[in-house]
Each structure stands twice: as structure tokens, then as C-alpha cells.
Amino acid sequence: MEGMSYLTVAYLGMISGIAIWTWTVFARAKTLEARISAIETSLGKEEIEADSIALQSANSDNNEATG
């Protein structure tokens, strides 16, 4: 294979790999968001309440790490 042909195939492969990786990241994020929403719903928490719980948990984790 000539140099330019090899380079073209390599770039197309790299772009395809990045596209597939991006697709899987967004698919996993969507699934994770759906799971979190289902957990919040099953616990009977409103969105604002769930956010405050997450903030309290994050603050307590930070305090334990620094304390």
C-alpha cells in the first residue's frame, strides 16, 4: 500500500474508533441517567430533594477526606 493510501486508511480508522467510543459513552450515560431517575422515583424523592441529598453526601465525603 502506498504511503498516502495507508495514511488515509489510518485516519479513517481513527475517526471510526473515536465515533464508536463516543457513541458508547453517550449510551452508557443515558442508561445511567435512567437508572438514577428510576431509583429516585422508587424512593419517592422529587428532583430537588434528590439533588440536596446528593449535595449532602458529597459534602460529608469531602469532610471525611479532609478531616
Backbone hydrogen bonds, N-H to C=O, Kabsch-Sander energy under -0.5 kcal/mol:
donor,donor_aa,acceptor,acceptor_aa,energy
6,Y,2,E,-2.5
7,L,3,G,-2.3
8,T,4,M,-2.4
9,V,5,S,-2.4
10,A,6,Y,-2.4
11,Y,7,L,-2.5
12,L,8,T,-2.4
13,G,9,V,-2.3
14,M,10,A,-2.4
15,I,11,Y,-2.7
16,S,12,L,-2.3
17,G,13,G,-2.5
18,I,14,M,-2.4
19,A,15,I,-2.3
20,I,16,S,-2.5
21,W,17,G,-2.4
22,T,18,I,-2.6
23,W,19,A,-2.3
24,T,20,I,-2.2
25,V,21,W,-2.2
26,F,22,T,-2.3
27,A,23,W,-2.2
28,R,24,T,-2.5
29,A,25,V,-2.3
30,K,26,F,-2.1
31,T,27,A,-2.1
32,L,28,R,-2.7
33,E,29,A,-2.4
34,A,30,K,-2.0
35,R,31,T,-2.2
36,I,32,L,-2.5
37,S,33,E,-2.3
38,A,34,A,-2.2
39,I,35,R,-2.3
40,E,36,I,-2.6
41,T,37,S,-2.4
42,S,38,A,-2.5
43,L,39,I,-1.9
44,G,41,T,-1.0
45,K,40,E,-2.4
50,A,46,E,-2.6
51,D,47,E,-2.1
52,S,48,I,-2.0
53,I,49,E,-2.2
54,A,50,A,-2.1
55,L,51,D,-2.2
56,Q,52,S,-2.4
57,S,53,I,-2.4
58,A,54,A,-2.4
59,N,55,L,-2.5
60,S,56,Q,-2.3
61,D,57,S,-2.1
62,N,58,A,-2.2
63,N,59,N,-2.3
64,E,60,S,-2.0
65,A,61,D,-1.9
66,T,62,N,-2.1
67,G,63,N,-2.1
